[in-house]
Amino acid sequence: MRPIVLSFLFVLGLAAGACSSSSSGTPSRAVPPDEARTLLLDRNWLDKMPENDRDRLHVYRFVPSMGGGVFQDRTLFKGTFELFMFETTEGQIRFVLPETKEKVTSEFRIENVDGPEPFDLKLTITDDPRGPKVYFGIRSETDKDGARLERTLANKRSQLVH
């Protein structure tokens, strides 16, 4: 092949790679919208796993069986919570926040990720009405009543206290 043709093919390959990659240079691992709607529910979404007893973390749980969801702004030992109602459509969450009377519609995306440990899912809420917009979850976990999260955080507390 001629050098110009090879150069053109190389540039086309770079452009195709850029279109199919995330900003970090790795291929997009977004799950399809219908699967994302399912994965969103009955799962703890944390912005990070706390490393000490003073680390602030934010937690979402979307629990249709309780009529809505809960957002927590907390440390291992204390925090606040806010109940909300929500609906999901393909790629969107509609939040209703009764305390403030806010109604917020936001795009959301769930991606498969490799960490930070122990997480394998990443939730991005573009216009998050509370918290930092990016949260992590575990695909194999469903936690309708929050008991698993509380056990995990209790184990973390006992490791940090001793």
KEZAVEX-573734 format. One record per residue (C-alpha): x, y, z; residue in three letters. Coordinates in steps of 0.5 Angstrom, whole numbers, plus 500, padded with zeros to 3 digits. Each point is the difference from the previous one (the first is absolute). Example, Ala and Ser with C-alpha at 12.3 -4.5 7.8 and 13.67 -1.06 7.14 Angstrom:
REM KEZAVEX-573734
525491516Ala/502507498Ser/
//
This chain:
REM KEZAVEX-573734
500500500Met/502507499Arg/502504506Pro/495505499Ile/495494500Val/503497506Leu/500507504Ser/493501498Phe/498493503Leu/504502506Phe/496506501Val/493497499Leu/502494505Gly/502506505Leu/493503499Ala/496494501Ala/504498506Gly/498507503Ala/493499498Cys/499494504Ser/504502506Ser/499503507Ser/504506501Ser/505496504Ser/502496494Gly/497494501Thr/494497497Pro/493502502Ser/497495505Arg/493503500Ala/494495501Val/494501496Pro/495504503Pro/495495501Asp/505496504Glu/502507504Ala/493501502Arg/500493503Thr/507501503Leu/498506503Leu/495497505Leu/501497507Asp/508501500Arg/504504504Asn/504506496Trp/505503504Leu/505506498Asp/506496503Lys/501495505Met/502503507Pro/508500502Glu/499502507Asn/494502505Asp/500507498Arg/500499492Asp/493503498Arg/496496495Leu/494501496His/495494498Val/494499496Tyr/495494500Arg/495500495Phe/495495503Val/493500497Pro/497495505Ser/500506505Met/497505495Gly/507504499Gly/507500502Gly/505503505Val/506504500Phe/505500505Gln/505505502Asp/504497505Arg/506497504Thr/501494503Leu/497502506Phe/495506499Lys/496503494Gly/494502497Thr/495497495Phe/495503495Glu/494496497Leu/498501493Phe/495497495Met/503499493Phe/498497493Glu/505497495Thr/499500492Thr/505498495Glu/506504503Gly/497505504Gln/498500508Ile/495505502Arg/501502507Phe/494503505Val/503503506Leu/494501505Pro/504504505Glu/502505495Thr/495499495Lys/505499495Glu/499496494Lys/506499496Val/501496493Thr/507497499Ser/503496495Glu/504494503Phe/504494497Arg/503494504Ile/507497497Glu/504494502Asn/506502503Val/506496503Asp/500504507Gly/502503504Pro/499494505Glu/495497501Pro/496503495Phe/498498493Asp/495505498Leu/500507499Lys/494505500Leu/500507497Thr/494504502Ile/502506495Thr/495505504Asp/500497507Asp/496504505Pro/504498506Arg/507497500Gly/506500495Pro/497497494Lys/505493500Val/498494504Tyr/502493500Phe/497494501Gly/501492500Ile/496496494Arg/499494505Ser/497504505Glu/493502501Thr/498503507Asp/492501501Lys/501502507Asp/507503501Gly/502494504Ala/506498496Arg/503508500Leu/499500507Glu/504494501Arg/505502496Thr/501507503Leu/500496507Ala/505496498Asn/504506498Lys/499503506Arg/502494504Ser/507500496Gln/501508501Leu/499500508Val/504494501His/
//
